Amino acid sequence: MQWVLLKNLGPALLRKKTRRPEALAPRLHKVVVSLGPPLVKLSQVVSSSPGLFPAPIANELRELLDSAPPEPWDEMRKMVEKGLGGPVEQFFASFDPEPLAAASIAQVHGATLHDGTQVVVKVRRPGVEKQFRRDLRLLRVTAILAAKLSKSARVVNPVGIVDDVVTTLGQELDFGIEAASMERFAANLKAFGSNDDIRVPAVHHELCGHGVLTMERIDGIKVDDLPSLVATGFDLFELLRSGVRAWIEAACEHGFFHGDVHAGNLMVDRNGKVVFLDFGIMGELDDVTRDLVRRGVVAMLHRQDFGEVTACLAELGAHLGHATDRDRAAEAIARLVTPWLSRPISEIDYLEIFGQAVRMAAPRGVQLPRTLVLLGKQILYFERYAVLVAPDYDILQDRFLIEFMIDGDDEGAEGAEGAGPPPAPRMAEGATLGSLVAGNGPAAAEPQPAAATVRRRKKRAADA
């Protein structure tokens, strides 16, 4: 690995002309493909994190999200037969040797059961576990060096990113855990709230084994395939809103959320439902963490108490220096956020805010907590999809979503008994983020009941 990196990147990094992102991107793509799964996995973080990395590099590596170089069919056939305990023909009437998608850890193949049911079979690449555990040690050393040498890199916590890959690796390699995560995620959404427009593939447990996961096949369109989505005639605004609501509900209410909602893992089926795929990476937030996130959001957007914001960040694990640095951190956050609170919601650019935050934090040695990096990364995904399919939709103008973030004390729930999810709010012209959260600015087109709060109260009562 060291030799390949040195051979392909060393000369380019020595010259100013060839170390520009647009010149470096093709070389990086070549290196990633040649070094195999661990680098493909890390490149997926790069390619699917807009704003964190230079656009030419992210765009060049984006095709590796679900089109990594595939393994030969003979090798994958052996994995299927080893996992299920018999020849492929015993379990499937047909099995397509050409993968539908190939990622860093596994490939997905189409197959047909003997009763004619169409399924997809996720098969782990041979030898991938040993290779990952070996190469990730070196990647961690590289991340440590990056954190020491680059202040900007330190802000986004490169060591934490690699550690997250290591932590989730065991879950991704164990398809039994993934199957359980699929069913838990689907059950949570079904039991709480109205998520009829959300779909998770059903698992065929009798055809799952070591390194093999068989599930329902769903025909659909990727969320970033705008021409195909437009051709369906579906209401793309509503579809995006449904997907975002489901994810926010999973994170802020259930504390168990999809941790990798890149474009390869989200699609729209032929009936207009949003489909979540690939549950290898899941995030969990305990009650304390969720409370800290809510407190931080309320303190920043409602009370503009930036001292409380820094306190929440510190409790979440952010490295802000000594206690005497908290006041300076609060002042920096205030300078960053305050100008945006008075702007119309439609003008808020989250990537610009993030870029400013990195530039501001880097010289001060600030390092974001891993929890916020994971959560923020998913929000940036949805922002990218919003730009593509529903540019009029702003996540933070949807009061249903805001209730999950700021209504942790169940205040204002009276009188909304039995209410369902409110319709998509259309904010009045000139509404701002500050006035929206404070509730004293231009009103929405129609009043919104605290439906999420009511369902939360009912659920807690039932659990008790």
PyMOL commands that set and color helices and strands:
alter all, ss='L'
color gray80, all
select helices_A, chain A and resi 2-14+21-35+37-47+55-65+73-84+88-91+128-149+151-155+158-173+175-191+205-207+226-232+236-254+263-265+287-303+306-316+323-341+345-347+350-364+370-389+395-397+399-406+433-438+451-463
alter helices_A, ss='H'
color red, helices_A
select strands_A, chain A and resi 94-95+101-102+106-112+118-124+198-199+212-216+220-222+256-258+266-269+274-276+282-284
alter strands_A, ss='S'
color yellow, strands_A
deselect
rebuild
show_as cartoon
